[in-house]
Amino acid sequence: MRLLFIHAEDFSYQVRDKAVENPEPLTPELEKGSARNALVVFMSVEENDTEDPNYVDYVADEILDVLNKVKASQIVLYPYAHLSPNLAKPGKALSVLLAVYNRLREKSPVPVSRAPFGYYKAFDIKCYGHPLSELSKSLSPNMVSAQAVQQQVVSRDYYVILTPSGEEYDATKYPFKPGEDDLKALVEKEVLKRELEGGKEPRYIDYCRKFGFEWEPMSDVGHMRYGPAATLMMELVEDYAWRLANELGIPVFKIRGTNMFRRGERAIDEHARLFNERMYTIEGDKDELIMRYAACFQQFAMIRDWVLSYRDIPIGMLEVADSYRYEQPGETVLCFRLRRFYMPDLHIFTRDLKNAMEVALKLHEVIFREIRKLGRDYVSLYNVTKQFYDEHRDYLIELAKREGKPILVRVMPEQKYYWVLNVEFHIVDELRRPREIATFQFDVGNAQRFGIKYRDENGEVKYPVIIHTAIIGSVERYIYALLDTAAIAESRGEVPRLPTWVSPVQVRVIPISKEHLAFANDIASKLEDRMIRVDIDDRFDETLAKRVRDAETFWVPYIVVVGDREVKTGKLSVRVRGTQKPIDMGVDELISRVEEEIKGYPRRPFTMPKYLSMRPASIIT
């Protein structure tokens, strides 16, 4: 079934003529209709659609999910054959449409109406034009499992708050305490479906442009380009993600693979259906190809060819995967929500759920340690199946204890996906919006689907439980967290800055005149020998004040101005970002100070010429 959703300020239609040989009988209430503030659902019923109550209920819930997001006051179903080339026969199409209509009328909190099937109709529509006012979905009976529907019939998702002491609250009735503003923001977004919208542009966007993170205007919406400084920052974060993966105490292997996979492979198709309309697809020579959503396809396809025993488990596999997600145009956000981005995607293959829970304790520790290094903290949403919640509630309480604060838990009676636990770690940004950065989940379905197995102590074939995780989120989202942290600091009257290890330029040397250039080169050589990124502003046609100002504008942590005094004494006048006055120090002292700040972090060489005189004026300085 193909659905096109329009959130319409005004909508009206009028029947004109028959479109099929035997349309449904026309009644006065069907002949014409109008609506205001309506979710208009244009529907194409396809060959594989059925009237199965499980599937009909699933379609109704997908429509209600959109209704909940756009806050329309009514729903209008509108048969529309032009969304699909694989239409069901008219009789079947009408039956499916009526089944969905009747189910919606039972479940919807707002009135539901429909246009007649089998007629040409004239219609007028006025779309609101907000980011979610135009959406589409492609649904299939294959996306519904019998177990998921059986659980869904029993009850719907619900939210609770668990405290470190084990108390459980209905999330809508939780008595928030001082210092729990971030948790309150998360509850408002996830449970009450409220979020700050429109208005002020976040400050971090300006910072993105400063370092060369931009939209690519010659590409599709949601695709970025990365200038020299941005490229360097991306590479450093990629290296850091690999370093963190190796701190978990398990063997981890770094791999690289393709980003295109063939439809028709059963495992690929089944996994892809879970993301459905969010998938990019392209036509190959013979087959339709899927652009990968994350690194799952490649890592699963590779490790299933490895011969594993219980002695090898747990084992990890990481790839910095170029990932593709067909986000809606109005949902894309620079450096945060993209159609193409880079994910340091780590999968850990564990013996069973118990082993996964043990490994995740260390993973949880590292995730929180890293965000707290930035002076930030996460507020957590734990999505769990009802069975996992009932059987492992104590485990969730233990994680809340480790976080030192209450957690939000979404309990899902139905198992729509392949996991039993999926954790979203959110920061609350400068504008008080929860923003997911890191994640992990327990996958109990894909090992068998892809044929990933190991032999236990008795030689029996077992299928591992897979932990999916991005310890610091996607590369772009981690950089977003860095820049948002700087924005919050600036809002408090502090000097915004990046951690020294990820600053594109760590030290800038500014010789006052050409006579001081040789000494500046000597300083730079000593820093380069220690893999400290240093450049030299040799633009002698610019004033000293402008060159210092340019370095400050680019957030260079250490600025060294070299003149006659420095050449004579060997003492450097160093401007340290965030301090008021220059500090005198020797080269060795400067090196020690920088090395202390970048200890334990990756180092990379420059991605642009060392001398600013060799850079075009339009390139960031």
N, C-alpha and C positions, 0 to 999 in steps of 0.2 A: 504494500500500500504506500502510495506517495501522498504526502500531506504538505500543503503550503499554507502557512499561517500569516494572516495580515491582521494586525491590531488596528481596527478602523474607527475613526472618529464618527464617520457616517457611512452607511452601506444600504443600498436598496437594489431590488431586482424586479423584473417583469418578464413573465413567460411570453415567447413570441411564436414558436412553432415546434413541431415534433422533431426530435433528433434521431430517434430509433423507431423501428416498426411498431413495437408495442410498449410505449412508455407507461409509467404508472398512472393510474387514474388521477385526473386533476381536480382538486377541490378548491373552493374559494380561498382558504387560508394558505394554500400552496401556490396559487397563481401569481401572487406578488407578495413582497415582504420588504421590511425596512428595519434598521436597527442603529442604535448609537452606542458608542464605546463598546464595540463588539469584537470578539475574537472570531474572525471569519476563517473557517477551515475549508480550503479547497481540497477535494479528495478525489484520488484516482484509485479505484479498486482493481487489483492486479490478479493475474491467473492463479497465483499460489495462495491468495487470501482465502480465509475460511470463516464460517460462522461459529467455529468452536468457541465456547464461552470463555475459555482461558485466553484465547487470542483477542477476542472482542474486549475483554476486561483490560488487557494490556494496552490496546489501542486507546481505549477511553482514558486510562491513566496517563498516557503520553500527552493527550490533548489537555487534560486537567493540569498537568505539570506546566505546560505553557500558559494556561489560564492563570495559574497562581503567580507566575513571573510577571505577566503584563497587567494584572489586576483589572481585566475587562469585566463589564457588568452583565454580559450575556455571550452565548456561543451560537454561531450560525454555521451549520454544515452545508456545504455547497458542492454537489457532484461536479467534477471537472475532469474530463477525459484527457486533457492535453498534457498531463504531467508524466505520462508513462506510455511507452510503445507496447507494453505487454498487458493490455486491458483484459479483465475478466469478461465473460459473456454477460449481456445486459441483465438477464434474470438473476444470475449469481451476484452481480455487482449490486443490484438493488437489495437483495437479501442481506448482504454483508453491511451495506450502508444503514439499513433499518436496524440491524442488530446493534451497531455502534451507537446509533441515535437513541435507541431505547435504553441502552446501558448508561449512556451519558445522562439521560434524564433522571435516572435513579441515583447517580453518584454526584452530579454537579451541584455546587452550592448556588449557581446562578441559572436563569432560564436558558433552555436549549431549543432552538428552532432549526428548520432545514428548508432548503429549496428542493423542488421536485426533481426526480431522476428521469432522464430521457427527453429533455426539451432544450431547444435553443433559448437562451435568456439574455436579455439586455441587463446590464448592471452598472451602477455607479458606486465608486468606492473612494473614500478619502482616508489615506493612511496617516497615522500620527507622526511617523518618521523618527521615533526614538530608537536607540540601538537594538531593542528586541522586537520592534514592530513588524519585522519581516524575517520569518524563520521557515525552515523546511525540515522534514523528517522523511526517512524511508524505512518502513517497518515490514517485518516478515514473520510468519508463524514460527520460523526457525529460531527466532530470538526469544522465544518463550519456552521455558522448561516446565515440565509437569510439576516438579517439586516447587519451583518458584511460585507458580500460580496457586498451588494448593496452600502454600503458606500465606500468600497474599489474600486469599479468600477469608482465612481465619482472622487476620488483623493487618493493619497498615504499619508503616514505620512510626517510631516514636523516639523522643529524645529525653535523656535523663542526664543529670549532672552527678558525677561521683566525686566525693571528697577523699583526700588522703586517709581519713579515718574510717572510710567505708560507708558513710552516709549516702543515701540515694534520694534525689529530688526530681520531681517533674521539672523539666527545664523551663517551662513557662511560669513556674511558681517559685523559682529559686530565690532566696533572700540574699542578694548580692551584698558583699561586705566591702569596706574601703580597700582600695588596691586591686579590685577585681574588674576594673573598667574594660580591660582587654577581653576577658571572658564574656562580659556583658555585650560587647560589640560583636563577638562571634555568635552568641545566642540570637541577637537581633538579626544577623545576616542569615544564619543557617536555619533557625527555628521559626522566627517571626517573619523571615523573608524581607527584612528591611535593610537597606544599605544606602549610605550617602551617595547621592547622584548629582552629576552635573556641576556647574558652577566653577569653582577654582581649579586651575590646572596645577597638578602637583609639581613641587619645586624640582624634584629629581629629573624631570624631563629636560630642563635647562642643563643639568649636569651631564645627562646623556649626550646632548649635542656637543658640549664642551670637549668630551673625550672621543667624539667621532662615532657614537651609536646613533644611527639615523634610519628612517624608512628609505627603501629603494623606490623612487618614484617611477622607474621604468619596469617594475615588477608588479605582481599581484599584491593586493592589500595584505598586510600582515607579514611582509618579508623585509628583513633588515639588511643594511650594509654596515661594515665595520672598518673604520679608518685605521691608520697605523697604530695609534694609541689604544683604540678599542681592541684591535687584534691582539696586541701584546697582553692586555688585561684578560682577554678570553683565554689565551694560551696558558697564562699563569694559573687561572682558576681551574682549567682542565687538568693541569699538572697536580694541583692541590687535591682535587677530587681523587685522583689515583693514589696519592700519598695517604689520604685518609682511609681509603679502602684497605690499604695494607696495614692499618693499625687495629684491625678487628680480630687479629689472632687466628685467622684462617688463611689457607693458600688462596690467592686471587690471581687470575690470569687476565691480561689485557688483550683484547682482540680487535679486529676491524672487519667490517663486512659491507654488503650492499644495502642500499636503501629501497630496493624495489623487489617485490615478491609476487609470484604468479597466483592469480585467482584460480580456483579449481583444485588446489591442494586442500584436502579436507581440513587439516589443522589450521592452515592460514585462514580459510573461509570462516571457520567456526569462531576463531579468535577475533577476526575482523568485524564480524556481525555485532560484537559487543560495543563497538565504537561507531559503526554504521555511517551516518551522515557526516561524521567528523573525519572520515577517511578521504585522502586524496587518491584518485584512481587515474591511470593513463592507459592508452592503448599500446600494446606491444606488437611485434610482428604477427603473432598468432593468438596471444592471450591478453586479457585485461590484467594490468599490474596494479598492485597496491603500494603506495608510498608508506613506509613504516611509521607507525605512531610513536614508537620508542625502539629500544634495542632488542625487545623480546624475540621477534621473529628470527633475527640472525643468531642470537646466542642460543636459542632453543634448537635451531636447525643444526648448529655446530656441536653442541654438547651431546646431542642424542647419538652422535657417531663415536663418542668417547666410551671406552670400556671402563666402568666405574665399579668399585666395590665399597663396602661399608667403611673401609679404612680411609677412603678418599673423601668421605663426607664428614663435615660440611666443606664445600668448595665454592669459590666465587668466580664470577666472570664479569668483566667491566668493558664497556665500550663507550666512548664519547660519541653518541649517535646523533647524526643530523636527523631530526624528527619532524614529521609533518602532520599538522592537525588543521582540518578545514574549519577554523573558527569563523563565526559570523562576522561580517565586516564591522558592525558596530561594537563588537566585543574586543577587537584587537587593541592592545596597549603596548607602547614602545617599551622594550626590554622586559615585559612581563607576560603578556598574552600574545603569542605569535603564531603564524601559520607554519613557519619553519624556524627551528631553534636547535640548540645543541644540548643534549642530555647526557651527563655522566651516569649512565644507567648501569647499576650494579645488581646482579642477580646472584643470590646465595642459595645453593641447592643443599637442603638439609634432610636428615633421615626421615623425620616425621614432624607432626605438629609440635610435640613436646620439645624436640631439638630446635625447631624454628623459634619457639618462645624463648629458649635459653640464649640463642645467638642474638635475638633481637634486644635483649637487655643491654649488651655491649653496644649494639647499634644505636639504641636510644640514648645511651650515655654520650656517645660521640656527637650525635645530632644536636643535643642540648649544649654540650661544651662549645661547639663551633659557633652557634648563634650568640651565646653569652660572651664569647671573645669580642664580639662587635658591640657589646654593651646593650644587647637586645635580649628578648626572651620570647619563647613560643607560647601560644595558647593552642590547645590541641583538640581536634575533633577525631574521635575514634568511631569509625563506621564498622559495625559488627553484625554478624548474623545472630538471630535469636538463640540458636543452639550454642554458638561460641559464648555469648553473654551468660547464658544459664550455667555453662560448664566451667567458664574461666573468668568469672567476675572478679575473683581474688587477684588474678593476674593484672587486670585493669587497675585495680586499687593499688597494687604494687607500683605500677607505672605512674599513677597519680602521686604516690608518696615520693618517687624519685624526682618528679617534676616540682614537688613542693607546693602544689596548688590543685584546685578542682579541675576535672576534665569534662568535656562535653562528649556524650556517647549517643550515637544514633543507632538504634536497634532495628534491624531489618528482618522482619519475619520471613520474607521471601529471599531466596538467593538468586538474584538476577545475574550475578557475575561469577567469576571463577575464584574469588577469594572469600575468606571467612573474617578477615580483619583488614581494614584499610585505614591507615592513620594519615591525617593531614595536619601538618605543623604550620601554623599561621603566625606571622608577625602582624601587628596592627600599625598601619602606616601613618605618615604625617597627617593625612586627612581623616584618620580614625576609621580606616577600612581594613578588615581582616584580609590578608593576602597570603595564600599558601606558598611556602617555599620548599621545605623538605617533606619527605614522605617515606613510609614503608608499608608493605602489605604482605599477608600470608596467602599464597596461591596454592589451592588444593586441586586444581583442575587441569592445568596446562601440561604437567609432566606426562600424564597418561595420554592427553590429546596429541602431544608431539612425539611420544615414544621415548621420553627421557627416563632411564632406569638405572638401577644399581643392584648388586647382589648382596644380600645380608650375610650374617655369620653362618647361616645354614644353606647358603647357595640359592636361596629363593629370590626371585625377581621382585623388586620393590620400586615404587614410584616416589621420588622425593617431593617434599613440600618446598616450594620455591618462595624465597623472600625477594620481592621487588623493592628496590630502594634507590633514592637519590639523596645522598647524605646531606648535601648542601643545596639541593634543588637543581634545576637546569642552570647552565652557566650564566645565561642572561638573568635569571631570577636571583641568583646569588649577587651578581653585580647590582641589580635593582636594590637588593637589601642593603648593600654598601652605600649606595647613593641616597637611599631613603634615610638611612642613619645619619648621613651628612646633612640632609635637609632638616631633620629634627634638631640636630645640634645647632644649625644656623638659626632656627626658629627660637632657640633659647638664648640667642645672642653670642654663641660660640663661633669659632672659625671653622667652617666645614673643611673636612679633609678625608683622604683615603688612608687606610693602613699602608705603611711604607712599602710592604712587600708587593702590593698590587699597584702602587703608584707608577705610572709609565716612566716618569723621570724621578729618580730618587734624590739626585744631587744635581744642581745646575751651577756651573762655574761661570761667572761674568767678569771677564777682564775689562778693566776701565778703558784701556787703550791697546793698540797693537803691540806696544812695548811690553805688555804684561801677558801676551798670548802664550809665549813659551812656558812661563811659570804655570799658567792655567792648564796647559797640556800635560805638564809634569804631574800636577794634582790629579787630573783625569786618569792618567795612566796608572797611578797607584790605586785608584778606586776600581778601575776596570780589572786590574789584576785580582781583585777580590770579588769579582762578578757583581759589583755595584753599578747600577745603571746611572751614568753621568753624561751630561751633554754640556756644550760650551756655547754661550751666546756671544758670537763674534760679529754681531751686526753693529759695527762701529759707527755706522751712519745714524743709528738711533741713540737717543740720550740714555744715560745710565738709569735715570728714574723710570723711563718707559720699559727698559729691559728687566728691571727688578719687578715692575708692576706686571709684566707679562708672565714672569715666573710665578708670582703670587696668584694670578688669575688661573694658571694651570695647576695650582695646588701642589707645587714642588715642595716636598717636605724640608729640604735643606738647600739654601741659596748661599753661595760663596762668592763674595765680591772681592776681586783681586786688584790691588793697586801697588803703589811704591812701598807702602808700609809692610804689606804682606810679603812682597818679594824680599824685602830687606830682613825682616824678622822671622819669616817662616810661620808666623801665627796668622791664622785665617779669621776673617770676620764672617761669621755664619749666622744667617737668619733662619731660625727654626720656626716652621709653621705653627701658628697658635701662640707664639711668645711675642712680647712687645719689643724687646731690644736685641740687637745682634749679640752673639756670644763669641768670645775669642777662644779658639781651640786649635791644636795642631792637626795635621793630616791624620796621624795615627789615632788621635782621639775621635775625630770625625768618623773614621772607618769603624772603630769599635762601637760607636753609638749606633751607626746604621746597622751593623751586623747584629747587634743585640735585638734590634727591632724586627729583623727579618729572619731570625733564627727559627728553624723548623719549617720554613716556607720555601717554596720553589723559587729558583732564580732563572731568569731568561735574559738574553741580550736584546739590544734595541731593535725596533722594527722601522727605524728611520735614521737618516744621517746624524752623526754626533754633532756636527756644526750647524747652528741655526741658519747661517748664511747660505747653506746648501738646500734649505727647504723653501718651497714656494710660499709666498706671503699668505696664501689662502689656507695652507696647512696649519693645523693647530700648533701653537708654540708652547 
